[in-house]
């Protein structure tokens, strides 16, 4: 059974600015959860792949889908047998989906299948750590988009 964390944040920047942060692979180490370095990067397109490093561990990743017209990006990261799906959606507020608005929302969903020890982890606070990780990811994107980072 998959565990899913969902968060939304409002950002005082244009949707295009937020989208450019999400699709700039070289900038991912500044905000992407558990990712210190990205290598072997292909294009930001569906089917693209990359390698990542965090705290000395090396994992792989793939870009499941990139939908610029819908402002949606879906990525899967993997380390050993652990796989995490990351979904991002830029929400254009105000005057519809017109370009140039500075009223933007960002939705982030992190989903994974927990190991058999999930109940122990849940009681031990792993769920809280993952929720905080999702919130921190959104705060970092917001800081970059608003020019505070």
Buried (B, 14 or more C-beta within 10 A) or exposed (E): EEBEBEBEBEBEBBBBBBBBBBBEBEBBBBBBBBBEEBEEBEEBEEEBEBEBBBEEEEBBBBBBEBEEEEBBBBBBBEBEEEBBBBBBBBBBBEEEBEEEBBBBBBBBBBBBEBEEEBEEBEEEEBBEEBBEEBBEBBBBBBBBBBEEE
